[in-house]
């Protein structure tokens, strides 16, 4: 198993930050990834979207689904692409009117000999995207709160 963890502090109450993250179409913003068929469920669990991207010139399609939601505390999301199925956990920690969002992605590649190397490559491949996603969340929520 390989993990990637990043965090960001958003100058907004946890309720505002969490509400934004519940809308998968707004929150799940990655460079080079398009979302369609966004289906936001009440309470968040079961929210889904189709994902489209390109990797090494190949068109790839997959899904992202919110599999567990604890209001104002956490969102667990499962991504499903051919050969890549990371689980993402987003924790929302209130701190004096601000919110720290902690994001952790986990990859399990059950391939003998090369699995660990592939997992490491997947972590590296997602570092910049995760940082940009958290930066986008911060910018969007702080802009809304300060408007």
C-alpha positions as CSV (number, residue, x, y, z in Angstrom):
1,X,0.0,0.0,0.0
2,X,1.1,3.5,-0.8
3,X,-0.4,6.7,0.6
4,X,-0.4,10.4,-0.3
5,X,-1.4,12.9,2.4
6,X,-1.8,16.7,2.1
7,X,-3.6,19.3,4.1
8,X,-4.8,22.8,3.7
9,X,-6.4,25.3,6.1
10,X,-9.4,27.2,4.8
11,X,-10.4,30.4,6.5
12,X,-14.1,29.4,6.8
13,X,-16.2,27.5,9.2
14,X,-16.3,23.7,8.9
15,X,-20.0,23.8,7.8
16,X,-19.1,25.9,4.8
17,X,-16.1,23.9,3.7
18,X,-17.9,20.6,4.1
19,X,-21.0,21.8,2.2
20,X,-18.7,22.8,-0.7
21,X,-17.0,19.4,-0.7
22,X,-20.3,17.5,-0.7
23,X,-20.9,18.8,-4.2
24,X,-18.6,16.4,-6.1
25,X,-18.9,18.5,-9.3
26,X,-17.4,21.6,-7.5
27,X,-14.9,19.8,-5.2
28,X,-13.4,17.1,-7.4
29,X,-11.4,19.5,-9.7
30,X,-8.2,18.0,-11.2
31,X,-6.2,19.3,-14.1
32,X,-6.9,17.2,-17.1
33,X,-9.9,15.4,-15.6
34,X,-13.5,16.1,-16.7
35,X,-16.6,15.1,-14.7
36,X,-19.9,14.3,-16.2
37,X,-23.1,12.6,-15.1
38,X,-22.7,14.2,-11.6
39,X,-25.4,12.7,-9.3
40,X,-25.4,14.4,-5.9
41,X,-27.3,12.4,-3.3
42,X,-28.9,13.9,-0.2
43,X,-26.5,13.5,2.7
44,X,-23.7,12.7,0.3
45,X,-23.3,9.0,0.5
46,X,-23.8,7.5,-3.0
47,X,-22.9,10.7,-4.8
48,X,-21.2,9.8,-8.1
49,X,-19.7,11.2,-11.2
50,X,-18.1,9.8,-14.4
51,X,-14.5,10.9,-14.9
52,X,-12.6,11.3,-18.2
53,X,-8.9,11.9,-18.6
54,X,-5.9,10.9,-20.8
55,X,-2.8,9.1,-19.7
56,X,0.1,8.6,-22.1
57,X,-2.2,9.4,-25.0
58,X,-4.9,6.9,-24.0
59,X,-8.4,8.0,-23.2
60,X,-9.5,6.7,-19.8
61,X,-12.9,6.6,-18.2
62,X,-13.8,5.9,-14.6
63,X,-16.0,6.8,-11.7
64,X,-15.7,8.5,-8.4
65,X,-18.2,7.7,-5.6
66,X,-18.7,9.0,-2.1
67,X,-18.9,5.8,-0.2
68,X,-19.1,7.2,3.3
69,X,-20.0,10.6,4.6
70,X,-19.9,11.8,8.2
71,X,-21.4,15.3,8.3
72,X,-18.9,18.1,8.9
73,X,-16.2,15.4,9.7
74,X,-15.2,13.3,6.7
75,X,-15.9,12.1,3.2
76,X,-14.5,8.8,1.8
77,X,-14.4,8.5,-2.0
78,X,-13.7,5.5,-4.2
79,X,-12.2,6.1,-7.6
80,X,-12.4,3.4,-10.2
81,X,-10.2,3.4,-13.3
82,X,-8.8,0.5,-15.2
83,X,-5.7,-0.6,-13.1
84,X,-6.1,2.2,-10.6
85,X,-8.6,2.2,-7.7
86,X,-7.5,4.6,-5.0
87,X,-9.5,5.3,-1.9
88,X,-9.6,8.9,-0.8
89,X,-10.4,10.2,2.7
90,X,-11.0,13.8,3.4
91,X,-11.2,14.9,7.0
92,X,-12.5,18.3,8.1
93,X,-11.1,19.6,11.4
94,X,-12.6,22.9,12.8
95,X,-10.0,25.2,14.3
96,X,-11.1,28.6,15.7
97,X,-13.4,29.5,12.8
98,X,-11.1,27.9,10.2
99,X,-11.1,24.4,8.9
100,X,-8.1,22.1,8.2
101,X,-8.8,19.7,5.4
102,X,-6.7,16.6,5.5
103,X,-6.7,14.5,2.3
104,X,-5.3,11.0,2.1
105,X,-5.2,8.7,-0.9
106,X,-4.4,5.0,-0.7
107,X,-3.4,2.7,-3.5
108,X,-3.3,-1.1,-3.4
109,X,-1.8,-2.8,-6.4
110,X,-1.9,-6.5,-6.0
111,X,0.8,-7.4,-8.5
112,X,3.8,-9.4,-7.3
113,X,7.2,-7.9,-7.7
114,X,6.2,-4.6,-9.3
115,X,3.2,-3.7,-7.2
116,X,5.1,-1.5,-4.8
117,X,6.8,0.4,-7.6
118,X,3.5,1.0,-9.4
119,X,1.9,2.3,-6.2
120,X,4.8,4.7,-5.7
121,X,4.4,6.0,-9.2
122,X,0.7,6.5,-8.7
123,X,1.4,8.6,-5.5
124,X,3.9,10.8,-7.4
125,X,1.5,11.2,-10.3
126,X,-1.2,12.6,-8.0
127,X,0.8,14.9,-5.8
128,X,0.3,18.1,-7.9
129,X,-3.3,17.3,-8.6
130,X,-4.2,16.9,-4.9
131,X,-2.4,20.1,-4.0
132,X,-4.3,21.9,-6.8
133,X,-7.6,20.4,-5.7
134,X,-7.1,21.6,-2.1
135,X,-6.0,25.0,-3.3
136,X,-9.1,25.3,-5.5
137,X,-11.3,24.4,-2.5
138,X,-9.6,27.0,-0.3
139,X,-9.9,29.7,-3.0
140,X,-13.5,29.0,-3.8
141,X,-14.8,28.7,-0.2
142,X,-12.8,31.7,1.1
143,X,-14.1,33.8,-1.8
144,X,-17.7,32.9,-1.1
145,X,-17.4,33.5,2.7
146,X,-15.7,36.9,2.2
147,X,-18.1,38.1,-0.5
